[in-house]
Amino acid sequence: MTNPEVDVSEPAGHERKGDGGGRLPWSALLAMALTGFVIIMTETAPAGLLPQLAAGLDVSEASAGQLVSVYALGTVLAAVPAIRLTAPVRRKPLLLSGIAGFLVANTVTALAGDYAVAMAARFVAGAFSGLLWGMISGYTRAIVPISRAGTALAVAMVGTPVALSIGTPLGSFAGALVGWRSTFAGLSVISMALIGWVLAAVPDRPGTSGPRRTPVLQVLRIPGIAPVLLVVFTWMLAHNILYTYIAPYLAYVRVPGRVDLVLLLFGLSALGGIWFTGRAIDRSLRRLVLGSVAVFGLAGVLFGLWGDVPPLFYLATVLWGVAFGGSSVQVQTASADAAGSEIDLAQALLTVVFNMAIFGGGAVGAVLLATPGPVAFPWAAVVLAALAGGAALLARRHGFPPGPRAG
């Protein structure tokens, strides 16, 4: 049986000879950031709307949580095939097609009359997420001078913490105020505006032109890739158990505060985490990852022991946000450093594993919610964080090496 293959040859005309004397195309990069904002907010919106979604679709909160899981399933199933099938396609039309997919999927979700339709729309949105996450990193690097690629990627990825800090809480607030459908309708409006922005501001680049195709399992054998993916899975599984089911956990501990305000605090703290990551990542990626996972685990312990004590609950929320904020950039950087020339396929695999963790968070969280109850959420996160920390600690030679980054 042959391994699935993906074309990861370099795009034609991809020399990037110091375009513009090192200047960054800020408007294009911010359009990329808004694309990430739409993806992340679409993904996480149900987490702040579980009670409203459950009531509106006439299902349990555990079933409503599967709207996150099925989105992740779509991403897992689509990411690598999408990279393979769209490799020759020019980047700008492909980006526009992906955004249009979100426009349609969120519109259908907003209009869904029953649970099955909403689940189908969420699966489609997840599939387009796999397409977009698989191309944004490479597309971003292709439109900037090579010496500024790291900074450009940080700008393009800023949509993630902004969605977590502002978008998801606002979506939760709007859902509580005027109904959950308004959140998804709003995402459709943003997607429509984003299409116009991309048309006006983002330069096109060619797809891949060479014949080289790399087996997926060959990329997994690259030293460092497997441990990075293990850290991604365990850490993100822990995070998504907490994040997807924050509404029932908050109700369980009876801490004063609304879900949208808790998510706002989490997201603002995540902005601090990504700022610190940007300052420290080139000096010591290993210490940064180990420290972030340790702080995440500490947050889980605080939730588990003193989640019903308001000051400690909110302290744990801040620590959780700071630890999570830079996690995506940290693991993407580790994966890219280890992958070398196979960065595109490595990024697709990271997207698959990341979304397997999101799917698992929804599924495992539903089981925990139905059996021991919300009390189990923080302790499950602590165990998983310990596994992530152990995997990163052992990956000293490849994956998370000590000292400054080489490039």
N, C-alpha and C positions, 0 to 999 in steps of 0.2 A: 504494500500500500504506500503510495507516494505521499509526501508531506504537502500541505497547502503552500502555495508560493505567492509571493507578492513582488511586484516590480518596484524596486527602490533605487533605480539608477538616477543619476543627477539630472535635474531639469536642464533642457537645452538653454543656452544663454545664461547660465547661472553663475557667472564668474564673480559678480558683485565686487567690482574693482573700486572700492571706496567711493560709492555713489555719493555725489553731492558733497565731497570733501568730508564725509563723516556725519552729515546732517541726517536726522531721523525724519521720516514722513509721518509726522505726529497725527495728522487727520486720519491717515490709513490705519495707523496702529490703534487709535482710539476706536475706529470702526471695528477692528478685531476685538478690542476689549468689550465693546457693546455686544458683539456676537457671543462672546463668552458669558456675558451677563444674562442674555436671553436663555442660553443653554442651561446655566446653573439655576436660574430662577424657575425655569420650566421644570427642571428636575426636582427642586426642593420645595416648590409651592405647596404640595399636599401636606408636608410636615407641619406647616402652620395652620392647616385648614382641616385636619382630620375630623373634628366634631361636625363641622358644616358639611363636608363631603359625605360623611356617613349618613347624616340626616337627609341630605338632598338626594342621595342615590339609594337610600333605604337599605344600607348595609351596616355591618358592625365597623367599629374603628379599626379593628385588625384587618378587615377586608379593604377598608379605605387605604390602609397603609400599603397594600399591594399595588396601588397606583404608582408608588415609587419603585417597587420591585419590578413591575412589568416594563417600566421605562428603562431601567437598567438592563433587563433581559434583551430588549431591543438593541441597546448599544452593544452588548456582549456579542450578539449574533451577527451584527452588521459591520462592526469596525474593520476587521481584517478583510472580509470580502469586498467591502466598499473601497478600501485602499487599493486592492487588486484591480477591480473593475474600472475605477476612475483614474488610474495612474496616467493615461495619456491625455486626459481632459485638461484644458486650460484652467488655471486656478480660479480666475474671477468668475466665470460662468458657474463653476462648481460651487464656489462659496455662495453665490446668489441662489442656486438651486437648493442648497441646504437651508438657508434662511427661509426661503419660500416654503419648504417642508414644515418648518416650525410654525409659520403663519397658518397653514392649513390645519395642522394637528391641534394647535391651541384653539383655533376657532371651533373645530369639531368638539373638543373637550368642553368649551364654554357652552355649546348648544346641546350637549349630550343629554338624552332623556332617560337613559338607564346606565347601569353599571357596566354592561358589556361594551357599549359604544365608547364609554370613557376609557375603559381598559384598552380597547383597540387603538384609540387615538394616542394614548400614552405610549403604546408599543411603537407606533410609527414615529412619534417624536423621539423616542430613544434611538431608533435606527438612524435618524438624521443626526442625532448627537454623535453617534459613532463615526459617521462620515466627517462631520466638522472637526471633532477633536483630533481625528487622524490626519488632518491636513493643516490646521491652523499653525502649528509650530513650524513646520517646514515652509509654509507660505510666508509667514512672518520673517523668517530668516532670509528668504529669497528676495525680499523687497528692501533690505537694509544693507549697509556696508558690513562686511564680515566682522570688522572690529567692534561693531556695535550690536551684534546679534544678541548677546546676553541681556543688555539693557532693553532692547526692543522686545524681547520675549517677556521680560518682566512687565513692561507696559501693556502688552497684548493680554497678559494673564490677569491684569488688575480687575477685570470684570468679575472674576470669581469672588474675591472678598467683598467687593461693592455689592454684588447680588446678595451675599450672605448678610452683610451689615445693614443694607438699606432696602434692597428689593424684596427679599422674603418677609421681613417684618412688615413692610408696607402692604404686601400682598395679603398677609394674615390680617392686618388691620382692615383693609378694604373688604376682605371676605367676611369679617365679623360685622362690618358696618352695612354693606349693601349686597352681600351674598358672594359665595365662592366663584360664581361664574364671571364676576367682574374682573377677578385676578387674571384668568386665562384670556379674557377678551382684551385686557390691557396689554398682555404680552403679544397678542396678535397685532395690535396697533403699533407697538414698538418695533415689531418685526417688519411691518410695512414701511415705517420710516427708515429703518436700517437698510432696507433694499435700496432706497434712494441714495443714502449716504455712501454705500459701497459703490454704486454706479458712478458717483461723482468723485470719489476720493481715493479709491484703492486701485493701484496699478495692477495690470494683468501680468501673469507669468505663465510660461508653457508648462505642460505636464511633463512626464518623463519621456525620454526619447531613446534611451539605450535598451538593449535586449536583456540585460542581466536580471535574473529573478532569483531571489534568495528563499530557501525553504524556511518555514516558520521555526521548526525545531532546531535548525542550525543557529538561529538567533538566540534561542533559549540556552544554547550551549556556550555562548560567549561568556567568559568569566565575569561575574558581577551581575549579570542580568537576572538570573534566578533569585538570588538573595534580595535584590531590589524589589522584585515582584512579590516576594513573600512578605516583605515589610509593608508594601502597599496594601496587600490583601488584608493582613491582620489589623493594621492600624485603621484603615478605612472601614473595615467591618465594625470595629469598636465604635468609631465615630458615628456611623450611620444607625447603629442600634439606638444610640442616645438621641441623635438629631431627628430621626424619623418619628420617634415616639416621645418627643419632649412634651407634647400636650397631655397625654395620660400620666406621664411622670410628674409633671407639675401639679396635676390634680391630686395625685397620690400623696405628695409631700405637703400639700396645702400651704405652700409658701405664697405670700401676697405678691401679685403681679400677673399680668397677662402674658400669654404665649408670645405675642408680637413684641412685647418689651424685652422678654428674655432673649428672643432671637436677635433683637437689635443690639443688646449688650454683647451677646456672643459675636455678632458680626463686626461691631466696632473694635472689639478686642482682636478679632482676626486681622483687621487692617494693621493693627500694631504688630502682629506676628509677621505679616508679609513685609512690613517696613524693616523689621529687624533682620529678617531673612535676607533681604536685599543688601543690607550692610555687611552681613557676616558670611554669606555663602561661599565666596571665593577664598576666604581665609581658612575656613575649616568646616567643610560640609559635614564631616563625620561628627564632630562635636555638636553641631547644630541639630542634626537628626536625632542623635542620642538624647540631647537635652530636651528637644521638643516632645519626644515620646515619653520621657520621664515626667515632664510637666503634665502631659495628657493623663498619664497614669495617676499622678497626684490629684488631679481634678476628679477622676473617677472615685478615688478613695474618699475625698471630701463629700461627694454626692452620696456615696454609700453609707458613710458613718453619720454625717451631719446634714443631709440634704433637707431636713425639716427645720433647720436653723437658718433664717433668712440671710444674715450676713455671710455665713459660710457657703450657702447655696449660690449666692451671687459672686463670691470669690471664686468658687469652683467654675462658674460659668465664664468668668474672665480668663482663668487659666486655660480652660478648654479652648476658648477662642484664640488666645495667643498661640497655643501649641498647634492648633489646626491651621491657622492663617497661612503660614508659609509651607505647609506640608506638600502641597501640589508642586510648587517650584522646587522644593528640596528633592523629591523623588524623581521629578522629570530631569533635573540636572544630573542626578546620580545615574539615571538610565542612559542619558545622552553621553555622559563621560565614558560609561562602560561600553556602549554600543559602537562608538566610532562611526564608521561609514554606514552602519545599518540603523541610523537614528530613526528613520521614518517608520520602519517596521517595528522597532523597539517601542516607539511611541504608540503605535497601534496596539501592541500587546499590553502596554501599560494601561491604555484606555479600557481594554477588555477586562483586565484584572481589577481595575478601579471600579468598574461597573458591576463585576461579579460581587464585589464587596457591598456595593449599594443594594443589589438584589438580595444578597444574603442578609444585610442589615434589616431590610423589610421583612424577610421571611423568618429569620431567627427572632427578631423583635416581636413578631406576631405570636410565635410559639411561647415566648417568655411572658407576653402580656396575658395569654390565655391560661397559663399554668401557674408559675409562682407569682406572676404579676409584676408591676413596675419596679418593685424592690430589687429585682434581679438585674435590671439594666446596667447600673453602674458597675456591679461586680463582674458582669460579663465583659464590660469594656476594660476593666483593670486586667483581667486574665489575658485578653487579646493584646493589650498594650505591652504586657510583659513578654509575650511571644514576639511582638514586633521589635522590642528593644533587644531581645536576645539575638534575633536574626541579624539586626544591624551591627551589634557588638561583634558577632563572629565574622562578619564580612569585612574584615580589616584589610585584607590584601586586595580584594576586588569587590566593587560595589560601593563601599563607604570607607575608602582609604584615609589615613590621617594626613594632616598637613594641608597646605594650600592646594587648590585645584591646579591641574597642569595646564588648562586652557580655558 
